[in-house]
Amino acid sequence: MNLEQLNCLIAVVEEGSISAGARRLNLTQPPVSLQLQRLETQCGVRLLERGGRKIRLTEAGKSLYDTAKRIQTLTLAAQEDMKNFQLGKKGSLHLGMISSGAGERFFRGVRYFAQKYPEISIQLYEGNTYQLLDALEKETVDLAVIRTPFSKTRVEGKVLCREHFCALGSRELFPQHLPEAFTLEDLEELPLLGYRRWERIIQEICRGRGFSLYFRCLADDARSCLQWAQAGLGVALVPESVVNLSQNLNAVPVREEKLESQVVLVRKKGRPLHETARLFWENY
């Protein structure tokens, strides 16, 4: 098994056919078919179902595809690191980061790190908390900035900031006179747009007080909530730092002590950090 074979597998799976995969790799179909046949022979199992218009992965193929993607990502990262060394740099930090922002403390630390270690470049990988935890588990990122709630069984972290929530929406969806703050009870009649991970926590608080909230849309990304809010489809219930990403929306703080989101810098438990990641981790 080699990188060329794995790259062929990835291209064919993602393009849906051997011919399309070959075009993506700038190859003809026969050598790609040969690489896949050799890969299946070496693995001793069938990886692809070739019936119908589109290639389908077997269970074994799905497992190998996931591993192949991880190897491909690590290979590209290693190549990038070597380019940085050629340029006189000390390598790269592979950092995962949520789209909803990380607060002033985080960026203050990044500025200090960049000034102290200008020879280290940062490769940024964006995603939601679930995606970044998966990347951390697969070791395609060194560290990640994510948001609670999340399982802490496989990671350890440092809290960067704590935030309360805000309600963001068009003027038409809010009361005529905007209050200084909302309670959860004030949101009962509003169509809400929120984080899927927070919905259960919020509803448990509300049920304890004898009511529930209506979520028109649940999403995994703050930007999706804001896009729906800007389209007038509801009121986004998001952490305070997300307010800076909004355009032409009214923002009202939500006064609820139990509703606090933490932004956390995390690392995989038990995984030794290489030098660039260790220096960044110790900066916090």
JOWO-V505268 format. One record per run of one state. SS is the DSSP state (~ for helix, > for strand, _ for the rest). FROM is the first residue (numbers start at 1). LEN is the number of residues. Records with the same first field share a line. If there is no record, write none. Layout:
SS->FROM-LEN + FROM-LEN
//
This chain:
_->1-2 + 16-2 + 25-4 + 44-4 + 50-6 + 58-1 + 87-5 + 98-5 + 117-4 + 127-2 + 138-5 + 148-7 + 164-1 + 170-1 + 174-7 + 183-2 + 188-4 + 208-7 + 220-2 + 231-4 + 246-4 + 255-6 + 269-6 + 283-2
~->3-13 + 18-7 + 29-15 + 59-28 + 103-14 + 129-9 + 171-3 + 185-3 + 196-12 + 222-9 + 240-6 + 275-8
>->48-2 + 56-2 + 92-6 + 121-6 + 143-5 + 155-9 + 165-5 + 181-2 + 192-4 + 215-5 + 235-5 + 250-5 + 261-8
//
